Amino acid sequence: MSEVLELRWESDWLVREEVTPAAGSSSTVTGLADFSLGLKWHVRDQDRGAPAMAILVHADLPTGSDDTGSPGTRPSLRVTGEWDLGNDVGLGVMPGIRSDRDGADRFVSGILGVVIGKGWTPKFASFVEIALEQIASDSHGGTLGAVGFGASYQVSAFWQLDTALSLGLNDRSTDVGLTVGISGLVVR
């Protein structure tokens, strides 16, 4: 939208999960994920060791399928800190909070992401990340997180392709996730 303000629209799109209830027989659930709408405000550039910073305000909207979406709108607030470590290596940290739902009950959960990335060429980069998408008490689902490995390739000045593989960090987290994405720059 401007040099410091970005409009964000994102989703996991299609979700396929194998669900194993306590009884032991598993079934596969496939459906659309919720969409998220948000704004990212670039607050400052990196300066004298202090990180570049941005504030993200998002709302996950209840737009997914019955089996794979979530009930109600879930707003979140995150702050990013990014450091350029030299040699095309960057480090990012993103703490945040989310107002979430567990059935009819609302609760607040934490969010934390840590990523290290490396640019190999002007168009190709890779990363490793730890993403804790939910930090909550056991009564609200506990902590959910994954370690991810991914890469991006800038196809043109306006389009970038992304892919990642994530592995769940505990029994509550999704075992394996595969992400394929496309990012586009809209010219004003």
Rosetta blueprint (number, residue, H / E / L):
1 M L
2 S L
3 E L
4 V L
5 L E
6 E E
7 L E
8 R E
9 W E
10 E E
11 S E
12 D L
13 W L
14 L E
15 V E
16 R E
17 E E
18 E E
19 V E
20 T L
21 P L
22 A L
23 A L
24 G L
25 S L
26 S L
27 S E
28 T E
29 V E
30 T E
31 G E
32 L E
33 A L
34 D L
35 F E
36 S E
37 L E
38 G E
39 L E
40 K E
41 W E
42 H E
43 V E
44 R E
45 D L
46 Q L
47 D E
48 R L
49 G L
50 A E
51 P L
52 A E
53 M E
54 A E
55 I E
56 L E
57 V E
58 H E
59 A E
60 D E
61 L E
62 P L
63 T L
64 G L
65 S L
66 D L
67 D L
68 T L
69 G L
70 S L
71 P L
72 G L
73 T L
74 R E
75 P E
76 S E
77 L E
78 R E
79 V E
80 T E
81 G E
82 E E
83 W E
84 D E
85 L E
86 G E
87 N L
88 D L
89 V E
90 G E
91 L E
92 G E
93 V E
94 M E
95 P E
96 G E
97 I E
98 R E
99 S E
100 D E
101 R E
102 D E
103 G L
104 A L
105 D E
106 R E
107 F E
108 V E
109 S E
110 G E
111 I E
112 L E
113 G E
114 V E
115 V E
116 I E
117 G E
118 K E
119 G E
120 W L
121 T L
122 P L
123 K L
124 F E
125 A E
126 S E
127 F E
128 V E
129 E E
130 I E
131 A E
132 L E
133 E E
134 Q E
135 I E
136 A L
137 S L
138 D H
139 S H
140 H H
141 G L
142 G L
143 T L
144 L E
145 G E
146 A E
147 V E
148 G E
149 F E
150 G E
151 A E
152 S E
153 Y E
154 Q E
155 V L
156 S L
157 A L
158 F L
159 W E
160 Q E
161 L E
162 D E
163 T E
164 A E
165 L E
166 S E
167 L E
168 G E
169 L L
170 N L
171 D L
172 R L
173 S L
174 T L
175 D L
176 V E
177 G E
178 L E
179 T E
180 V E
181 G E
182 I E
183 S E
184 G E
185 L L
186 V L
187 V L
188 R L
